[in-house]
Every structure is written in C-alpha cells, then in structure tokens.
Amino acid sequence: MAEPASPDPQVRDEITALREATRPFHDVTAAIRAGYAADVAACIVHEHHGAMGYHHINRSYIERDISVERPQFLLYERMPGGRYRLNGVEFFIPYRLWPRDSTPPVFLRQRMKPEDSFQYWYLHVWVWRDNPEGTFADFNPVVHCPDAARKVYRPNPPPAEPAPR
C-alpha cells in the first residue's frame, strides 16, 4: 500500500506511528487479545459510497485525549474464506467528554465530524487500504460487505417531522 499523501510532515509521521501501532492487528486474534471485540455482526455500508466494514471496538480506549497508539475501532473486511483484512481505524470522542455545542476536536490535523446518532465526534483513517475518496473519507468504495451482514448507515438522521395539527 502506498503511503497516504499528506503535505504535512507531522501528519505523515503520525500516520506512520498509527501503522506501527496497528500492525499486529492484521491478525484479528491479536486484536481480540488486546481488548478489541471478538464478535461484530454488522458490516457498515453506505448506499452509494462503499463501506466502512466491521467495527471492532476497544472500550478501554474511550477517552477525551485520543492518540494514534490507541484507536478505538479497528475496521475490518471479511474476505472470502473467513479471513479478516484490516483496512483502517476510527477514532471517536463521546459528546459527554467533548460537548457537541463546543468547537470540534482536531486530530491528525483534521476537524473531527459530529455523529448525532451515536453522540460522538469521529474520524476515519484508511491506513491499511487505499481509498480513492481520501485517507480520511468516511466510506471506502473498494471495501465490501457480505449481503447477510450489510447494515446501511445513514449519518445524522433528519429531525422528526412535527406532528400534524
């Protein structure tokens, strides 16, 4: 895989550190031993923009001060034959630790995005799989989910319509 393009040397160095921190997790059993969830039923897809994959969470890493050495989610794709492929990571900060009505947190020189459905700020990093949409895109059009596990994700659902009078 090519190194993610970034004009910022600090971001390149942080992505290199992220790769080193997650290198052992190409083996999903190593990730499970490190505290990431073993069983993830849903593979997250977007109707038009590809997939994120299976989100294996490490709940002990949920904190306000995130670091490249401790991504909260590892993003896997299950390949034919059952093998797991590590594609990227997701970092997040719950609104209870960084309120929604404050300035968005910045990580890897990227402004984190709000996700009101789950009540957190988030950032994806496609550190192990090239993404034509970009290193920090939400979905990756080359990632696929099996039909039986696909869960369509619709970010930030619109507010409910007011009841008719």
C-alpha positions as CSV (number, residue, x, y, z in Angstrom):
1,M,0.0,0.0,0.0
2,A,1.2,3.5,-0.8
3,E,1.9,5.9,2.0
4,P,-1.1,8.3,2.5
5,A,-0.4,11.6,0.7
6,S,-0.1,14.5,3.1
7,P,1.7,17.8,2.6
8,D,2.1,18.0,6.4
9,P,5.2,16.1,7.7
10,Q,3.7,15.8,11.2
11,V,0.6,14.1,9.8
12,R,2.8,11.7,7.8
13,D,4.8,10.9,10.9
14,E,1.6,10.3,13.0
15,I,0.2,8.0,10.3
16,T,3.4,6.1,10.3
17,A,3.1,5.8,14.1
18,L,-0.6,4.6,13.6
19,R,0.6,2.0,11.2
20,E,3.2,0.7,13.7
21,A,0.6,0.6,16.5
22,T,-1.9,-1.3,14.4
23,R,0.5,-3.6,12.5
24,P,-0.1,-6.5,15.0
25,F,-3.8,-6.3,14.4
26,H,-3.7,-7.7,10.8
27,D,-4.2,-10.8,12.8
28,V,-7.7,-10.4,14.3
29,T,-6.9,-12.8,17.1
30,A,-4.1,-10.4,18.2
31,A,-6.7,-7.6,18.3
32,I,-9.0,-9.6,20.4
33,R,-6.2,-10.4,22.8
34,A,-5.5,-6.7,23.0
35,G,-9.1,-6.0,24.1
36,Y,-11.0,-5.4,20.8
37,A,-14.4,-7.0,20.4
38,A,-14.4,-10.6,19.1
39,D,-17.8,-10.7,17.6
40,V,-19.2,-7.9,15.3
41,A,-22.4,-8.8,13.5
42,A,-22.9,-5.8,11.2
43,C,-20.8,-4.6,8.3
44,I,-21.5,-0.9,7.8
45,V,-22.2,0.2,4.3
46,H,-23.4,3.4,2.6
47,E,-26.0,3.0,-0.2
48,H,-23.8,4.8,-2.7
49,H,-20.3,5.4,-1.3
50,G,-18.9,1.9,-0.4
51,A,-18.4,0.5,3.1
52,M,-16.6,1.1,6.4
53,G,-16.6,-2.6,7.3
54,Y,-16.8,-4.3,10.7
55,H,-16.1,-2.0,13.6
56,H,-14.2,-3.9,16.3
57,I,-14.2,-1.6,19.4
58,N,-11.8,-1.5,22.3
59,R,-13.9,0.1,25.1
60,S,-11.0,0.7,27.3
61,Y,-9.7,3.4,24.8
62,I,-12.8,5.6,25.1
63,E,-11.4,8.9,26.4
64,R,-11.2,12.6,25.6
65,D,-7.5,12.6,24.8
66,I,-7.1,10.2,21.9
67,S,-3.8,9.0,20.4
68,V,-2.6,7.2,17.3
69,E,-1.4,4.4,19.5
70,R,-4.9,3.6,20.8
71,P,-7.6,3.7,18.0
72,Q,-11.0,2.9,19.5
73,F,-12.2,1.0,16.4
74,L,-10.3,-1.3,14.0
75,L,-12.1,-1.5,10.6
76,Y,-12.0,-5.0,9.1
77,E,-13.3,-6.5,5.9
78,R,-14.1,-10.3,6.0
79,M,-12.7,-11.9,2.9
80,P,-14.0,-15.0,1.1
81,G,-13.0,-18.0,3.3
82,G,-13.5,-16.0,6.5
83,R,-10.1,-14.3,6.7
84,Y,-10.1,-10.7,8.1
85,R,-8.4,-7.8,6.4
86,L,-7.5,-4.8,8.5
87,N,-8.3,-1.7,6.4
88,G,-8.3,1.2,8.7
89,V,-9.3,2.7,12.0
90,E,-11.9,5.1,13.5
91,F,-11.2,7.5,16.4
92,F,-14.0,9.0,18.3
93,I,-14.7,11.2,21.3
94,P,-18.2,10.9,23.0
95,Y,-20.1,14.1,23.4
96,R,-20.2,13.5,27.2
97,L,-16.4,14.1,27.1
98,W,-16.3,16.8,24.4
99,P,-19.7,18.5,24.2
100,R,-21.5,18.8,20.8
101,D,-22.0,22.5,21.2
102,S,-18.3,23.2,21.5
103,T,-15.6,23.6,18.9
104,P,-15.0,20.3,17.1
105,P,-11.9,18.4,18.2
106,V,-9.0,18.3,15.8
107,F,-6.9,15.1,15.4
108,L,-4.3,14.4,12.7
109,R,-4.9,18.0,11.6
110,Q,-8.4,17.0,10.7
111,R,-11.6,18.5,12.2
112,M,-13.5,15.6,13.7
113,K,-17.1,15.2,12.4
114,P,-20.2,15.1,14.6
115,E,-22.3,11.9,14.7
116,D,-25.5,12.8,16.5
117,S,-27.0,9.3,16.2
118,F,-24.2,7.9,18.4
119,Q,-23.4,11.1,20.3
120,Y,-19.8,11.4,19.3
121,W,-17.1,13.1,17.2
122,Y,-15.3,10.8,14.8
123,L,-12.6,10.4,12.2
124,H,-11.8,7.5,9.9
125,V,-8.2,6.8,8.8
126,W,-7.8,4.3,5.9
127,V,-4.2,3.5,7.0
128,W,-4.0,0.0,5.5
129,R,-6.2,0.2,2.4
130,D,-6.0,2.8,-0.3
131,N,-9.2,4.8,-0.6
132,P,-9.9,6.7,-3.8
133,E,-12.0,9.1,-1.8
134,G,-9.1,10.0,0.5
135,T,-7.3,8.8,3.6
136,F,-9.8,10.5,5.9
137,A,-13.1,9.7,4.0
138,D,-15.9,8.1,5.9
139,F,-16.5,5.3,3.4
140,N,-14.3,3.4,1.0
141,P,-15.7,2.3,-2.3
142,V,-13.3,-0.7,-2.6
143,V,-14.4,-2.2,0.7
144,H,-17.2,-4.7,0.5
145,C,-19.6,-6.4,3.0
146,P,-21.3,-9.7,2.6
147,D,-25.0,-9.4,1.8
148,A,-26.1,-11.2,5.0
149,A,-24.1,-8.8,7.3
150,R,-24.8,-5.5,5.5
151,K,-26.2,-2.7,7.6
152,V,-26.9,0.5,5.7
153,Y,-25.7,3.6,7.6
154,R,-27.4,6.9,7.3
155,P,-25.5,9.5,9.3
156,N,-27.2,12.2,11.3
157,P,-30.8,11.3,10.6
158,P,-33.0,14.3,9.9
159,P,-35.1,15.6,12.8
160,A,-38.6,14.0,13.2
161,E,-41.3,15.9,11.4
162,P,-43.7,17.8,13.7
163,A,-47.0,16.1,14.3
164,P,-49.9,17.4,12.1
165,R,-52.3,19.7,14.0
